[in-house]
């Protein structure tokens, strides 16, 4: 019986390394240090969400319907998964907001451009 792949040590919680692969058909064994995909670190629930998201072709409204959850919940799950994969979520930066306001005051950008820049952050 196959067991789910462990990615963290159950004793110290550090990342485990795969060092042995075995073919149950011909009994070939290969030993070395192998890398896992980033997706191997996701929980079962996160992998299920990714699967639903892909089946829905990234359409958040379809994901909402399929899972019976709200838009903010879908966004939260996406952010959580992105974070688990090692990607940092872009956050608004007060310095950038001040820079945009200063550019607006100096007439370097229009109010519409300033609004667009603030929404894109």
Backbone atoms as SQL, in Angstrom:
CREATE TABLE atoms (id INTEGER PRIMARY KEY, chain TEXT, resi INTEGER, resn TEXT, atom TEXT, x REAL, y REAL, z REAL);
INSERT INTO atoms VALUES
  (1, 'A', 1, 'UNK', 'N', 0.841, -1.172, 0.000),
  (2, 'A', 1, 'UNK', 'CA', 0.000, 0.000, 0.000),
  (3, 'A', 1, 'UNK', 'C', 0.894, 1.246, 0.000),
  (4, 'A', 2, 'UNK', 'N', 0.605, 2.169, -0.903),
  (5, 'A', 2, 'UNK', 'CA', 1.385, 3.404, -0.993),
  (6, 'A', 2, 'UNK', 'C', 0.895, 4.414, 0.040),
  (7, 'A', 3, 'UNK', 'N', 1.829, 5.141, 0.596),
  (8, 'A', 3, 'UNK', 'CA', 1.523, 6.183, 1.576),
  (9, 'A', 3, 'UNK', 'C', 1.775, 7.541, 0.938),
  (10, 'A', 4, 'UNK', 'N', 1.121, 8.582, 1.423),
  (11, 'A', 4, 'UNK', 'CA', 1.399, 9.911, 0.872),
  (12, 'A', 4, 'UNK', 'C', 2.840, 10.311, 1.147),
  (13, 'A', 5, 'UNK', 'N', 3.398, 11.086, 0.248),
  (14, 'A', 5, 'UNK', 'CA', 4.781, 11.518, 0.365),
  (15, 'A', 5, 'UNK', 'C', 4.932, 12.494, 1.525),
  (16, 'A', 6, 'UNK', 'N', 5.882, 12.220, 2.406),
  (17, 'A', 6, 'UNK', 'CA', 6.197, 13.139, 3.492),
  (18, 'A', 6, 'UNK', 'C', 7.208, 14.148, 2.967),
  (19, 'A', 7, 'UNK', 'N', 6.966, 15.417, 3.225),
  (20, 'A', 7, 'UNK', 'CA', 7.909, 16.440, 2.774),
  (21, 'A', 7, 'UNK', 'C', 8.667, 17.070, 3.937),
  (22, 'A', 8, 'UNK', 'N', 8.144, 16.883, 5.162),
  (23, 'A', 8, 'UNK', 'CA', 8.812, 17.425, 6.347),
  (24, 'A', 8, 'UNK', 'C', 9.052, 16.314, 7.350),
  (25, 'A', 9, 'UNK', 'N', 10.161, 16.420, 8.064),
  (26, 'A', 9, 'UNK', 'CA', 10.528, 15.438, 9.070),
  (27, 'A', 9, 'UNK', 'C', 9.501, 15.449, 10.203),
  (28, 'A', 10, 'UNK', 'N', 8.971, 14.287, 10.586),
  (29, 'A', 10, 'UNK', 'CA', 8.001, 14.243, 11.684),
  (30, 'A', 10, 'UNK', 'C', 8.626, 14.528, 13.053),
  (31, 'A', 11, 'UNK', 'N', 9.944, 14.509, 13.150),
  (32, 'A', 11, 'UNK', 'CA', 10.622, 14.758, 14.423),
  (33, 'A', 11, 'UNK', 'C', 10.969, 16.243, 14.585),
  (34, 'A', 12, 'UNK', 'N', 11.670, 16.807, 13.574),
  (35, 'A', 12, 'UNK', 'CA', 12.143, 18.191, 13.715),
  (36, 'A', 12, 'UNK', 'C', 11.466, 19.182, 12.761),
  (37, 'A', 13, 'UNK', 'N', 10.614, 18.715, 11.887),
  (38, 'A', 13, 'UNK', 'CA', 9.846, 19.493, 10.895),
  (39, 'A', 13, 'UNK', 'C', 10.679, 20.101, 9.766),
  (40, 'A', 14, 'UNK', 'N', 11.956, 19.773, 9.681),
  (41, 'A', 14, 'UNK', 'CA', 12.775, 20.273, 8.569),
  (42, 'A', 14, 'UNK', 'C', 12.392, 19.541, 7.279),
  (43, 'A', 15, 'UNK', 'N', 12.727, 20.145, 6.142),
  (44, 'A', 15, 'UNK', 'CA', 12.393, 19.567, 4.841),
  (45, 'A', 15, 'UNK', 'C', 13.168, 18.271, 4.622),
  (46, 'A', 16, 'UNK', 'N', 12.449, 17.230, 4.214),
  (47, 'A', 16, 'UNK', 'CA', 13.082, 15.952, 3.908),
  (48, 'A', 16, 'UNK', 'C', 13.610, 15.963, 2.477),
  (49, 'A', 17, 'UNK', 'N', 14.653, 15.181, 2.222),
  (50, 'A', 17, 'UNK', 'CA', 15.195, 15.025, 0.879),
  (51, 'A', 17, 'UNK', 'C', 14.916, 13.609, 0.412),
  (52, 'A', 18, 'UNK', 'N', 14.516, 13.490, -0.835),
  (53, 'A', 18, 'UNK', 'CA', 14.284, 12.177, -1.427),
  (54, 'A', 18, 'UNK', 'C', 15.647, 11.655, -1.873),
  (55, 'A', 19, 'UNK', 'N', 15.995, 10.460, -1.410),
  (56, 'A', 19, 'UNK', 'CA', 17.316, 9.919, -1.741),
  (57, 'A', 19, 'UNK', 'C', 17.260, 8.554, -2.412),
  (58, 'A', 20, 'UNK', 'N', 16.062, 7.980, -2.555),
  (59, 'A', 20, 'UNK', 'CA', 15.988, 6.638, -3.115),
  (60, 'A', 20, 'UNK', 'C', 14.708, 6.491, -3.928),
  (61, 'A', 21, 'UNK', 'N', 14.857, 5.956, -5.154),
  (62, 'A', 21, 'UNK', 'CA', 13.712, 5.635, -6.007),
  (63, 'A', 21, 'UNK', 'C', 13.787, 4.154, -6.348),
  (64, 'A', 22, 'UNK', 'N', 12.627, 3.507, -6.400),
  (65, 'A', 22, 'UNK', 'CA', 12.612, 2.062, -6.626),
  (66, 'A', 22, 'UNK', 'C', 11.490, 1.692, -7.598),
  (67, 'A', 23, 'UNK', 'N', 11.806, 0.856, -8.571),
  (68, 'A', 23, 'UNK', 'CA', 10.815, 0.350, -9.518),
  (69, 'A', 23, 'UNK', 'C', 10.313, -0.992, -9.009),
  (70, 'A', 24, 'UNK', 'N', 9.020, -1.077, -8.713),
  (71, 'A', 24, 'UNK', 'CA', 8.473, -2.340, -8.201),
  (72, 'A', 24, 'UNK', 'C', 8.308, -3.375, -9.314),
  (73, 'A', 25, 'UNK', 'N', 8.428, -2.977, -10.571),
  (74, 'A', 25, 'UNK', 'CA', 8.307, -3.917, -11.683),
  (75, 'A', 25, 'UNK', 'C', 9.616, -4.679, -11.925),
  (76, 'A', 26, 'UNK', 'N', 10.721, -3.938, -12.099),
  (77, 'A', 26, 'UNK', 'CA', 11.997, -4.604, -12.411),
  (78, 'A', 26, 'UNK', 'C', 12.978, -4.596, -11.247),
  (79, 'A', 27, 'UNK', 'N', 12.565, -4.026, -10.124),
  (80, 'A', 27, 'UNK', 'CA', 13.367, -3.966, -8.907),
  (81, 'A', 27, 'UNK', 'C', 14.602, -3.067, -9.005),
  (82, 'A', 28, 'UNK', 'N', 14.644, -2.186, -9.990),
  (83, 'A', 28, 'UNK', 'CA', 15.748, -1.235, -10.090),
  (84, 'A', 28, 'UNK', 'C', 15.627, -0.214, -8.965),
  (85, 'A', 29, 'UNK', 'N', 16.759, 0.078, -8.325),
  (86, 'A', 29, 'UNK', 'CA', 16.791, 1.092, -7.283),
  (87, 'A', 29, 'UNK', 'C', 17.830, 2.144, -7.662),
  (88, 'A', 30, 'UNK', 'N', 17.444, 3.389, -7.542),
  (89, 'A', 30, 'UNK', 'CA', 18.353, 4.496, -7.841),
  (90, 'A', 30, 'UNK', 'C', 18.492, 5.320, -6.575),
  (91, 'A', 31, 'UNK', 'N', 19.734, 5.545, -6.155),
  (92, 'A', 31, 'UNK', 'CA', 19.979, 6.357, -4.965),
  (93, 'A', 31, 'UNK', 'C', 20.754, 7.599, -5.366),
  (94, 'A', 32, 'UNK', 'N', 20.258, 8.730, -4.926),
  (95, 'A', 32, 'UNK', 'CA', 20.866, 10.025, -5.173),
  (96, 'A', 32, 'UNK', 'C', 20.060, 11.042, -4.383),
  (97, 'A', 33, 'UNK', 'N', 20.301, 12.327, -4.587),
  (98, 'A', 33, 'UNK', 'CA', 19.497, 13.345, -3.941),
  (99, 'A', 33, 'UNK', 'C', 18.598, 13.961, -5.005),
  (100, 'A', 34, 'UNK', 'N', 17.278, 13.838, -4.820),
  (101, 'A', 34, 'UNK', 'CA', 16.310, 14.289, -5.806),
  (102, 'A', 34, 'UNK', 'C', 15.509, 15.471, -5.275),
  (103, 'A', 35, 'UNK', 'N', 15.140, 16.386, -6.175),
  (104, 'A', 35, 'UNK', 'CA', 14.342, 17.543, -5.798),
  (105, 'A', 35, 'UNK', 'C', 12.862, 17.247, -5.993),
  (106, 'A', 36, 'UNK', 'N', 12.055, 17.809, -5.110),
  (107, 'A', 36, 'UNK', 'CA', 10.609, 17.706, -5.232),
  (108, 'A', 36, 'UNK', 'C', 10.070, 18.972, -5.885),
  (109, 'A', 37, 'UNK', 'N', 8.941, 18.852, -6.502),
  (110, 'A', 37, 'UNK', 'CA', 8.233, 20.016, -7.029),
  (111, 'A', 37, 'UNK', 'C', 7.763, 20.864, -5.857),
  (112, 'A', 38, 'UNK', 'N', 7.609, 22.168, -6.076),
  (113, 'A', 38, 'UNK', 'CA', 7.066, 23.048, -5.039),
  (114, 'A', 38, 'UNK', 'C', 5.677, 22.566, -4.607),
  (115, 'A', 39, 'UNK', 'N', 4.944, 21.966, -5.539),
  (116, 'A', 39, 'UNK', 'CA', 3.584, 21.520, -5.238),
  (117, 'A', 39, 'UNK', 'C', 3.547, 20.374, -4.222),
  (118, 'A', 40, 'UNK', 'N', 4.668, 19.692, -4.044),
  (119, 'A', 40, 'UNK', 'CA', 4.719, 18.596, -3.073),
  (120, 'A', 40, 'UNK', 'C', 4.547, 19.107, -1.645),
  (121, 'A', 41, 'UNK', 'N', 4.792, 20.389, -1.430),
  (122, 'A', 41, 'UNK', 'CA', 4.675, 20.948, -0.080),
  (123, 'A', 41, 'UNK', 'C', 3.246, 21.387, 0.256),
  (124, 'A', 42, 'UNK', 'N', 2.342, 21.359, -0.732),
  (125, 'A', 42, 'UNK', 'CA', 0.953, 21.769, -0.480),
  (126, 'A', 42, 'UNK', 'C', 0.184, 20.679, 0.262),
  (127, 'A', 43, 'UNK', 'N', -0.794, 21.106, 1.051),
  (128, 'A', 43, 'UNK', 'CA', -1.655, 20.146, 1.751),
  (129, 'A', 43, 'UNK', 'C', -2.631, 19.525, 0.761),
  (130, 'A', 44, 'UNK', 'N', -3.313, 18.465, 1.182),
  (131, 'A', 44, 'UNK', 'CA', -4.325, 17.835, 0.334),
  (132, 'A', 44, 'UNK', 'C', -5.413, 18.828, -0.042),
  (133, 'A', 45, 'UNK', 'N', -5.818, 19.653, 0.917),
  (134, 'A', 45, 'UNK', 'CA', -6.869, 20.644, 0.665),
  (135, 'A', 45, 'UNK', 'C', -6.400, 21.681, -0.355),
  (136, 'A', 46, 'UNK', 'N', -5.151, 22.104, -0.238),
  (137, 'A', 46, 'UNK', 'CA', -4.620, 23.083, -1.185),
  (138, 'A', 46, 'UNK', 'C', -4.516, 22.477, -2.582),
  (139, 'A', 47, 'UNK', 'N', -4.072, 21.228, -2.668),
  (140, 'A', 47, 'UNK', 'CA', -3.982, 20.567, -3.971),
  (141, 'A', 47, 'UNK', 'C', -5.356, 20.396, -4.599),
  (142, 'A', 48, 'UNK', 'N', -6.358, 20.073, -3.779),
  (143, 'A', 48, 'UNK', 'CA', -7.722, 19.948, -4.281),
  (144, 'A', 48, 'UNK', 'C', -8.196, 21.291, -4.834),
  (145, 'A', 49, 'UNK', 'N', -7.912, 22.373, -4.099),
  (146, 'A', 49, 'UNK', 'CA', -8.306, 23.702, -4.560),
  (147, 'A', 49, 'UNK', 'C', -7.617, 24.030, -5.888),
  (148, 'A', 50, 'UNK', 'N', -6.325, 23.740, -6.010),
  (149, 'A', 50, 'UNK', 'CA', -5.591, 23.996, -7.251),
  (150, 'A', 50, 'UNK', 'C', -6.230, 23.215, -8.394),
  (151, 'A', 51, 'UNK', 'N', -6.607, 21.969, -8.135),
  (152, 'A', 51, 'UNK', 'CA', -7.246, 21.146, -9.160),
  (153, 'A', 51, 'UNK', 'C', -8.567, 21.769, -9.612),
  (154, 'A', 52, 'UNK', 'N', -9.395, 22.187, -8.664),
  (155, 'A', 52, 'UNK', 'CA', -10.668, 22.822, -9.001),
  (156, 'A', 52, 'UNK', 'C', -10.405, 24.115, -9.776),
  (157, 'A', 53, 'UNK', 'N', -9.441, 24.896, -9.325),
  (158, 'A', 53, 'UNK', 'CA', -9.105, 26.160, -9.983),
  (159, 'A', 53, 'UNK', 'C', -8.702, 25.919, -11.440),
  (160, 'A', 54, 'UNK', 'N', -7.898, 24.885, -11.676),
  (161, 'A', 54, 'UNK', 'CA', -7.461, 24.573, -13.036),
  (162, 'A', 54, 'UNK', 'C', -8.611, 24.062, -13.896),
  (163, 'A', 55, 'UNK', 'N', -9.455, 23.200, -13.332),
  (164, 'A', 55, 'UNK', 'CA', -10.609, 22.689, -14.078),
  (165, 'A', 55, 'UNK', 'C', -11.527, 23.843, -14.476),
  (166, 'A', 56, 'UNK', 'N', -11.631, 24.844, -13.610),
  (167, 'A', 56, 'UNK', 'CA', -12.456, 26.033, -13.885),
  (168, 'A', 56, 'UNK', 'C', -11.701, 27.047, -14.732),
  (169, 'A', 57, 'UNK', 'N', -10.524, 26.696, -15.201),
  (170, 'A', 57, 'UNK', 'CA', -9.703, 27.543, -16.056),
  (171, 'A', 57, 'UNK', 'C', -9.386, 28.900, -15.429),
  (172, 'A', 58, 'UNK', 'N', -9.281, 28.916, -14.098),
  (173, 'A', 58, 'UNK', 'CA', -8.930, 30.139, -13.398),
  (174, 'A', 58, 'UNK', 'C', -10.073, 31.128, -13.243),
  (175, 'A', 59, 'UNK', 'N', -11.274, 30.715, -13.619),
  (176, 'A', 59, 'UNK', 'CA', -12.436, 31.590, -13.498),
  (177, 'A', 59, 'UNK', 'C', -12.922, 31.559, -12.049),
  (178, 'A', 60, 'UNK', 'N', -12.697, 32.652, -11.336),
  (179, 'A', 60, 'UNK', 'CA', -13.004, 32.689, -9.903),
  (180, 'A', 60, 'UNK', 'C', -14.492, 32.492, -9.643),
  (181, 'A', 61, 'UNK', 'N', -15.340, 33.041, -10.495),
  (182, 'A', 61, 'UNK', 'CA', -16.790, 32.858, -10.316),
  (183, 'A', 61, 'UNK', 'C', -17.172, 31.379, -10.409),
  (184, 'A', 62, 'UNK', 'N', -16.529, 30.645, -11.310),
  (185, 'A', 62, 'UNK', 'CA', -16.786, 29.210, -11.432),
  (186, 'A', 62, 'UNK', 'C', -16.270, 28.457, -10.202),
  (187, 'A', 63, 'UNK', 'N', -15.122, 28.874, -9.681),
  (188, 'A', 63, 'UNK', 'CA', -14.569, 28.256, -8.465),
  (189, 'A', 63, 'UNK', 'C', -15.530, 28.490, -7.301),
  (190, 'A', 64, 'UNK', 'N', -16.070, 29.714, -7.202),
  (191, 'A', 64, 'UNK', 'CA', -17.051, 30.036, -6.158),
  (192, 'A', 64, 'UNK', 'C', -18.230, 29.070, -6.217),
  (193, 'A', 65, 'UNK', 'N', -18.772, 28.889, -7.433),
  (194, 'A', 65, 'UNK', 'CA', -19.933, 27.994, -7.609),
  (195, 'A', 65, 'UNK', 'C', -19.578, 26.548, -7.280),
  (196, 'A', 66, 'UNK', 'N', -18.444, 26.104, -7.802),
  (197, 'A', 66, 'UNK', 'CA', -18.026, 24.699, -7.625),
  (198, 'A', 66, 'UNK', 'C', -17.824, 24.348, -6.158),
  (199, 'A', 67, 'UNK', 'N', -17.210, 25.250, -5.403),
  (200, 'A', 67, 'UNK', 'CA', -16.892, 24.963, -4.004),
  (201, 'A', 67, 'UNK', 'C', -17.889, 25.553, -3.024),
  (202, 'A', 68, 'UNK', 'N', -18.801, 26.397, -3.518),
  (203, 'A', 68, 'UNK', 'CA', -19.786, 27.018, -2.634),
  (204, 'A', 68, 'UNK', 'C', -19.153, 27.976, -1.640),
  (205, 'A', 69, 'UNK', 'N', -18.153, 28.740, -2.109),
  (206, 'A', 69, 'UNK', 'CA', -17.468, 29.694, -1.238),
  (207, 'A', 69, 'UNK', 'C', -17.509, 31.076, -1.877),
  (208, 'A', 70, 'UNK', 'N', -17.213, 32.094, -1.083),
  (209, 'A', 70, 'UNK', 'CA', -17.279, 33.476, -1.560),
  (210, 'A', 70, 'UNK', 'C', -16.002, 33.886, -2.288),
  (211, 'A', 71, 'UNK', 'N', -16.112, 34.995, -3.010),
  (212, 'A', 71, 'UNK', 'CA', -14.958, 35.556, -3.723),
  (213, 'A', 71, 'UNK', 'C', -13.784, 35.822, -2.780),
  (214, 'A', 72, 'UNK', 'N', -14.007, 36.486, -1.618),
  (215, 'A', 72, 'UNK', 'CA', -12.869, 36.717, -0.710),
  (216, 'A', 72, 'UNK', 'C', -12.223, 35.413, -0.223),
  (217, 'A', 73, 'UNK', 'N', -13.025, 34.369, -0.060),
  (218, 'A', 73, 'UNK', 'CA', -12.476, 33.075, 0.368),
  (219, 'A', 73, 'UNK', 'C', -11.605, 32.481, -0.728),
  (220, 'A', 74, 'UNK', 'N', -12.066, 32.575, -1.978),
  (221, 'A', 74, 'UNK', 'CA', -11.266, 32.083, -3.107),
  (222, 'A', 74, 'UNK', 'C', -9.945, 32.843, -3.158),
  (223, 'A', 75, 'UNK', 'N', -10.000, 34.171, -3.059),
  (224, 'A', 75, 'UNK', 'CA', -8.786, 34.988, -3.094),
  (225, 'A', 75, 'UNK', 'C', -7.855, 34.629, -1.935),
  (226, 'A', 76, 'UNK', 'N', -8.432, 34.415, -0.763),
  (227, 'A', 76, 'UNK', 'CA', -7.632, 34.043, 0.397),
  (228, 'A', 76, 'UNK', 'C', -6.914, 32.719, 0.192),
  (229, 'A', 77, 'UNK', 'N', -7.641, 31.751, -0.372),
  (230, 'A', 77, 'UNK', 'CA', -7.025, 30.441, -0.632),
  (231, 'A', 77, 'UNK', 'C', -5.910, 30.566, -1.677),
  (232, 'A', 78, 'UNK', 'N', -6.140, 31.374, -2.708),
  (233, 'A', 78, 'UNK', 'CA', -5.105, 31.589, -3.726),
  (234, 'A', 78, 'UNK', 'C', -3.869, 32.235, -3.113),
  (235, 'A', 79, 'UNK', 'N', -4.075, 33.234, -2.260),
  (236, 'A', 79, 'UNK', 'CA', -2.946, 33.889, -1.588),
  (237, 'A', 79, 'UNK', 'C', -2.196, 32.921, -0.695),
  (238, 'A', 80, 'UNK', 'N', -2.940, 32.080, 0.026),
  (239, 'A', 80, 'UNK', 'CA', -2.337, 31.087, 0.916),
  (240, 'A', 80, 'UNK', 'C', -1.479, 30.098, 0.121),
  (241, 'A', 81, 'UNK', 'N', -2.003, 29.647, -1.006),
  (242, 'A', 81, 'UNK', 'CA', -1.266, 28.686, -1.841),
  (243, 'A', 81, 'UNK', 'C', -0.027, 29.350, -2.434),
  (244, 'A', 82, 'UNK', 'N', -0.176, 30.571, -2.930),
  (245, 'A', 82, 'UNK', 'CA', 0.978, 31.289, -3.487),
  (246, 'A', 82, 'UNK', 'C', 2.063, 31.456, -2.426),
  (247, 'A', 83, 'UNK', 'N', 1.641, 31.766, -1.205),
  (248, 'A', 83, 'UNK', 'CA', 2.588, 31.913, -0.106),
  (249, 'A', 83, 'UNK', 'C', 3.266, 30.574, 0.207),
  (250, 'A', 84, 'UNK', 'N', 2.491, 29.486, 0.212),
  (251, 'A', 84, 'UNK', 'CA', 3.049, 28.148, 0.472),
  (252, 'A', 84, 'UNK', 'C', 4.064, 27.743, -0.592),
  (253, 'A', 85, 'UNK', 'N', 3.874, 28.252, -1.821),
  (254, 'A', 85, 'UNK', 'CA', 4.796, 27.947, -2.911),
  (255, 'A', 85, 'UNK', 'C', 6.024, 28.861, -2.904),
  (256, 'A', 86, 'UNK', 'N', 6.047, 29.802, -1.956),
  (257, 'A', 86, 'UNK', 'CA', 7.217, 30.667, -1.812),
  (258, 'A', 86, 'UNK', 'C', 7.101, 32.015, -2.481),
  (259, 'A', 87, 'UNK', 'N', 5.902, 32.379, -2.933),
  (260, 'A', 87, 'UNK', 'CA', 5.701, 33.671, -3.579),
  (261, 'A', 87, 'UNK', 'C', 5.097, 34.643, -2.589),
  (262, 'A', 88, 'UNK', 'N', 5.673, 35.829, -2.512),
  (263, 'A', 88, 'UNK', 'CA', 5.177, 36.853, -1.605),
  (264, 'A', 88, 'UNK', 'C', 4.080, 37.647, -2.289),
  (265, 'A', 89, 'UNK', 'N', 3.040, 37.953, -1.543),
  (266, 'A', 89, 'UNK', 'CA', 1.945, 38.756, -2.062),
  (267, 'A', 89, 'UNK', 'C', 2.379, 40.210, -2.097),
  (268, 'A', 90, 'UNK', 'N', 2.100, 40.881, -3.211),
  (269, 'A', 90, 'UNK', 'CA', 2.409, 42.307, -3.297),
  (270, 'A', 90, 'UNK', 'C', 1.492, 43.052, -2.341),
  (271, 'A', 91, 'UNK', 'N', 2.085, 43.929, -1.558),
  (272, 'A', 91, 'UNK', 'CA', 1.308, 44.729, -0.614),
  (273, 'A', 91, 'UNK', 'C', 1.492, 46.195, -0.963),
  (274, 'A', 92, 'UNK', 'N', 0.462, 46.978, -0.660),
  (275, 'A', 92, 'UNK', 'CA', 0.573, 48.412, -0.889),
  (276, 'A', 92, 'UNK', 'C', 1.684, 48.957, -0.006),
  (277, 'A', 93, 'UNK', 'N', 2.422, 49.859, -0.561),
  (278, 'A', 93, 'UNK', 'CA', 3.533, 50.462, 0.152),
  (279, 'A', 93, 'UNK', 'C', 3.254, 51.950, 0.314),
  (280, 'A', 94, 'UNK', 'N', 3.257, 52.437, 1.553),
  (281, 'A', 94, 'UNK', 'CA', 2.954, 53.839, 1.813),
  (282, 'A', 94, 'UNK', 'C', 3.901, 54.764, 1.077),
  (283, 'A', 95, 'UNK', 'N', 5.150, 54.377, 0.938),
  (284, 'A', 95, 'UNK', 'CA', 6.125, 55.207, 0.243),
  (285, 'A', 95, 'UNK', 'C', 5.688, 55.400, -1.202),
  (286, 'A', 96, 'UNK', 'N', 5.234, 54.331, -1.869),
  (287, 'A', 96, 'UNK', 'CA', 4.779, 54.421, -3.248),
  (288, 'A', 96, 'UNK', 'C', 3.541, 55.311, -3.345),
  (289, 'A', 97, 'UNK', 'N', 2.631, 55.213, -2.387),
  (290, 'A', 97, 'UNK', 'CA', 1.441, 56.058, -2.391),
  (291, 'A', 97, 'UNK', 'C', 1.837, 57.522, -2.279),
  (292, 'A', 98, 'UNK', 'N', 2.780, 57.815, -1.392),
  (293, 'A', 98, 'UNK', 'CA', 3.253, 59.194, -1.241),
  (294, 'A', 98, 'UNK', 'C', 3.915, 59.677, -2.523),
  (295, 'A', 99, 'UNK', 'N', 4.668, 58.803, -3.162),
  (296, 'A', 99, 'UNK', 'CA', 5.337, 59.157, -4.420),
  (297, 'A', 99, 'UNK', 'C', 4.303, 59.493, -5.491),
  (298, 'A', 100, 'UNK', 'N', 3.236, 58.705, -5.562),
  (299, 'A', 100, 'UNK', 'CA', 2.180, 58.957, -6.545),
  (300, 'A', 100, 'UNK', 'C', 1.495, 60.290, -6.273),
  (301, 'A', 101, 'UNK', 'N', 1.210, 60.575, -5.000),
  (302, 'A', 101, 'UNK', 'CA', 0.581, 61.848, -4.635),
  (303, 'A', 101, 'UNK', 'C', 1.502, 63.010, -4.998),
  (304, 'A', 102, 'UNK', 'N', 2.778, 62.871, -4.746),
  (305, 'A', 102, 'UNK', 'CA', 3.733, 63.929, -5.090),
  (306, 'A', 102, 'UNK', 'C', 3.785, 64.148, -6.607),
  (307, 'A', 103, 'UNK', 'N', 3.765, 63.044, -7.367),
  (308, 'A', 103, 'UNK', 'CA', 3.766, 63.163, -8.827),
  (309, 'A', 103, 'UNK', 'C', 2.503, 63.882, -9.302),
  (310, 'A', 104, 'UNK', 'N', 1.389, 63.583, -8.661),
  (311, 'A', 104, 'UNK', 'CA', 0.127, 64.231, -8.991),
  (312, 'A', 104, 'UNK', 'C', 0.190, 65.728, -8.680),
  (313, 'A', 105, 'UNK', 'N', 0.721, 66.083, -7.510),
  (314, 'A', 105, 'UNK', 'CA', 0.829, 67.481, -7.105),
  (315, 'A', 105, 'UNK', 'C', 1.743, 68.281, -8.032),
  (316, 'A', 106, 'UNK', 'N', 2.781, 67.628, -8.549),
  (317, 'A', 106, 'UNK', 'CA', 3.717, 68.307, -9.458),
  (318, 'A', 106, 'UNK', 'C', 3.192, 68.350, -10.891),
  (319, 'A', 107, 'UNK', 'N', 2.042, 67.707, -11.123),
  (320, 'A', 107, 'UNK', 'CA', 1.460, 67.713, -12.463),
  (321, 'A', 107, 'UNK', 'C', 2.104, 66.719, -13.410),
  (322, 'A', 108, 'UNK', 'N', 2.883, 65.772, -12.868),
  (323, 'A', 108, 'UNK', 'CA', 3.562, 64.780, -13.715),
  (324, 'A', 108, 'UNK', 'C', 2.600, 63.711, -14.214),
  (325, 'A', 109, 'UNK', 'N', 1.519, 63.497, -13.466),
  (326, 'A', 109, 'UNK', 'CA', 0.500, 62.525, -13.870),
  (327, 'A', 109, 'UNK', 'C', -0.872, 63.149, -13.654),
  (328, 'A', 110, 'UNK', 'N', -1.867, 62.616, -14.362),
  (329, 'A', 110, 'UNK', 'CA', -3.237, 63.110, -14.216),
  (330, 'A', 110, 'UNK', 'C', -3.905, 62.401, -13.037),
  (331, 'A', 111, 'UNK', 'N', -5.030, 62.949, -12.547),
  (332, 'A', 111, 'UNK', 'CA', -5.760, 62.257, -11.479),
  (333, 'A', 111, 'UNK', 'C', -6.172, 60.837, -11.875),
  (334, 'A', 112, 'UNK', 'N', -6.587, 60.667, -13.127),
  (335, 'A', 112, 'UNK', 'CA', -6.968, 59.329, -13.589),
  (336, 'A', 112, 'UNK', 'C', -5.785, 58.367, -13.553),
  (337, 'A', 113, 'UNK', 'N', -4.602, 58.854, -13.956),
  (338, 'A', 113, 'UNK', 'CA', -3.399, 58.015, -13.914),
  (339, 'A', 113, 'UNK', 'C', -3.040, 57.657, -12.478),
  (340, 'A', 114, 'UNK', 'N', -3.199, 58.624, -11.579),
  (341, 'A', 114, 'UNK', 'CA', -2.897, 58.372, -10.159),
  (342, 'A', 114, 'UNK', 'C', -3.826, 57.304, -9.594),
  (343, 'A', 115, 'UNK', 'N', -5.111, 57.411, -9.906),
  (344, 'A', 115, 'UNK', 'CA', -6.078, 56.411, -9.439),
  (345, 'A', 115, 'UNK', 'C', -5.724, 55.039, -9.981),
  (346, 'A', 116, 'UNK', 'N', -5.389, 54.980, -11.261),
  (347, 'A', 116, 'UNK', 'CA', -5.025, 53.695, -11.860),
  (348, 'A', 116, 'UNK', 'C', -3.781, 53.104, -11.201),
  (349, 'A', 117, 'UNK', 'N', -2.784, 53.950, -10.950),
  (350, 'A', 117, 'UNK', 'CA', -1.549, 53.474, -10.325),
  (351, 'A', 117, 'UNK', 'C', -1.817, 52.965, -8.909),
  (352, 'A', 118, 'UNK', 'N', -2.677, 53.643, -8.178),
  (353, 'A', 118, 'UNK', 'CA', -2.991, 53.217, -6.808),
  (354, 'A', 118, 'UNK', 'C', -3.773, 51.912, -6.794),
  (355, 'A', 119, 'UNK', 'N', -4.646, 51.701, -7.758),
  (356, 'A', 119, 'UNK', 'CA', -5.419, 50.461, -7.830),
  (357, 'A', 119, 'UNK', 'C', -4.561, 49.283, -8.258),
  (358, 'A', 120, 'UNK', 'N', -3.562, 49.513, -9.088),
  (359, 'A', 120, 'UNK', 'CA', -2.700, 48.439, -9.578),
  (360, 'A', 120, 'UNK', 'C', -1.746, 47.917, -8.531),
  (361, 'A', 121, 'UNK', 'N', -1.496, 48.676, -7.482),
  (362, 'A', 121, 'UNK', 'CA', -0.541, 48.240, -6.452),
  (363, 'A', 121, 'UNK', 'C', -1.086, 47.121, -5.633);
